[in-house]
């Protein structure tokens, strides 16, 4: 059993409440647009972290992180990327991956819109945790916390950190 803290689109800002909400997680997954190495390093110092780079990430983040990250977690095949789309509206790059071999869980960020929905065509769960940074058009900063146990997702929770424009310490 693994407890996962999922976030995306920090855009160089880490709300301090993240550390409290994710304190019982075994690992963190960041779906891109991290914004700075400092954010990645703080997350990695806190918990084991898996991450992909996003479209705003340049330089060292792109050299350090992959565009796509595919891995196994508790018997579940996971694919994470930053820009992917959602059921019925995937981009060509990820659709080609799904045609070859669809994952059990597909995670992406980019849209700043929180979505958790099944994909019936490819038979997996699509998850976008929304955005937890202070830049973008989203109104509320969001995270997701869940457990993977014997290839099943359990106890998925959406966490609201507060309004986007409000920087809390």
SVG drawing of the C-alpha trace seen along z (x, -y; Angstrom):
<svg xmlns="http://www.w3.org/2000/svg" viewBox="-16 -37 36 44">
<polyline fill="none" stroke="black" stroke-width="0.4" points="0.0,0.0 1.3,-3.4 -0.1,-6.8 0.3,-9.3 0.3,-13.1 -0.4,-14.5 0.1,-18.1 0.7,-20.1 1.3,-23.6 3.1,-25.1 4.7,-27.7 7.6,-28.3 5.2,-28.6 4.8,-26.0 1.9,-26.7 3.2,-25.6 0.0,-23.7 1.1,-21.1 3.6,-19.8 0.8,-19.2 -1.6,-17.6 1.1,-15.3 2.8,-14.5 1.4,-10.9 2.1,-10.2 4.8,-7.8 5.6,-9.7 4.7,-12.8 4.0,-13.0 4.2,-16.3 2.6,-16.6 4.7,-19.4 5.1,-23.2 7.2,-23.1 8.7,-26.5 12.0,-26.2 14.6,-23.7 14.0,-25.1 10.4,-23.8 11.5,-20.4 14.3,-20.2 12.0,-21.2 9.6,-18.4 12.4,-15.9 13.8,-16.8 10.3,-16.2 9.3,-13.0 10.4,-10.7 9.2,-12.6 8.4,-11.6 7.9,-14.4 7.8,-15.4 8.7,-18.8 6.0,-21.1 5.8,-23.7 7.1,-26.5 10.0,-24.4 13.3,-25.2 17.0,-24.7 17.9,-22.4 14.3,-21.1 14.1,-19.8 17.6,-18.3 16.7,-16.6 13.1,-15.4 11.4,-13.5 8.5,-14.6 6.7,-11.3 7.2,-9.1 5.8,-5.6 6.2,-3.4 4.6,-0.7 3.1,-1.4 1.6,1.4 0.8,3.4 -0.7,0.4 0.8,-0.9 1.0,-4.7 1.7,-7.2 2.4,-10.8 3.0,-13.8 2.2,-17.5 0.2,-18.2 -2.0,-15.3 -5.7,-16.3 -8.6,-14.4 -11.0,-11.6 -12.1,-12.2 -9.6,-15.1 -6.1,-13.7 -3.2,-15.2 -1.7,-13.1 1.5,-12.3 -0.3,-10.6 -3.0,-9.0 -0.2,-7.2 1.1,-5.9 -2.4,-4.7 -2.8,-2.9 0.4,-1.0 -0.4,-0.2 -2.8,-2.1 -1.9,-2.6 -4.1,-1.8 -3.8,-5.4 -3.1,-8.5 -2.0,-11.7 -1.5,-15.1 -1.6,-18.7 -1.4,-21.9 -5.1,-22.8 -5.3,-24.0 -8.7,-22.3 -9.1,-19.5 -10.6,-16.4 -11.0,-12.8 -12.8,-10.7 -12.7,-7.2 -11.7,-6.8 -14.0,-4.1 -12.3,-3.8 -8.9,-3.0 -10.1,-1.6 -8.1,-3.7 -8.6,-6.5 -7.7,-10.0 -6.5,-12.4 -5.6,-16.0 -5.0,-17.5 -5.7,-21.1 -3.1,-23.7 -1.7,-24.6 0.4,-27.6 -0.7,-31.3 -0.2,-31.9 -2.9,-31.0 -6.7,-31.3 -7.8,-28.8 -9.8,-30.2 -8.9,-27.6 -5.5,-25.9 -6.0,-22.1 -4.2,-18.9 -5.2,-15.2 -4.3,-12.6 -5.0,-8.8 -3.8,-5.3 -2.9,-2.6 -3.3,0.9 -3.1,4.1 -3.5,2.3 -6.6,0.4 -7.0,-3.3 -8.7,-3.9 -9.6,-6.9 -9.1,-9.6 -9.5,-13.1 -9.5,-16.5 -7.9,-19.1 -8.5,-22.8 -5.7,-25.1 -7.6,-28.3 -8.0,-31.0 -5.3,-31.3 -4.5,-34.9 -3.9,-34.5 -0.4,-33.6 -0.5,-32.1 2.5,-31.4"/>
</svg>
